[in-house]
Amino acid sequence: MQPEVQSEPTDRERARQRRAEQVQRRRLALGICVLALLVLVLILVIACPGGNETATTTTEPEDTTNVSLISATYTAELTGDQSVPPVRTAATGLLTLTYDEETEELSYVLEVTHSITNPSSAVIYEGAPGTSGTAVYTLFAGPMKEGTFVGTLAEGVIYDEDLIGPLRGGTVADLIALIKEGNAYVSIGNKSHPVDAIRGQISY
């Protein structure tokens, strides 16, 4: 008995088979797209709350910094023996700085309590005791008080935009931070000693 010879598929059958394969590939591609879309939506849902939490966290330190500035008074007693180098003089002075948390202002009064001759300048410096520092705020820039002077040499309010040297572009809070660190002093200069005729470290 002769074995059956399998006939070759006709053109119509081959076309039908190709169409079936194309339909199967399209369904597979559609399924992949739907799955990718679901994964993307899930990622967005998870990511959005996290972004809000991060934004909220970064604002908290700023609020803490503002609250830390409370009303306080800072003073400095100026004498010649604190000058660099020391100056033999009977002249003395007193600087009083007052921060008001309600007005957010740092006001000052600089008085010569025992007469000084020809005072010409008064400056707050960044610096430790016994060192020559860098000017951060000018309290009095002249003109020179000729002759013997006693009384109020300067008074006013310190504003952020008037800070100079390393504090230029900074704030009054930065100046107060220097004072609290023991790293700020005030100096009165005169004709004989343009810098540090008398001087005192600012404390609180």
Beta strands, then each sheet from edge to edge (+ up, - down):
strand 1: 72-78
strand 2: 92-100
strand 3: 105-117
strand 4: 119-126
strand 5: 134-140
strand 6: 148-158
strand 7: 184-190
strand 8: 198-201
sheet 1: 1+ 2- 3+ 6-
sheet 2: 5+ 4- 7+ 8-
end
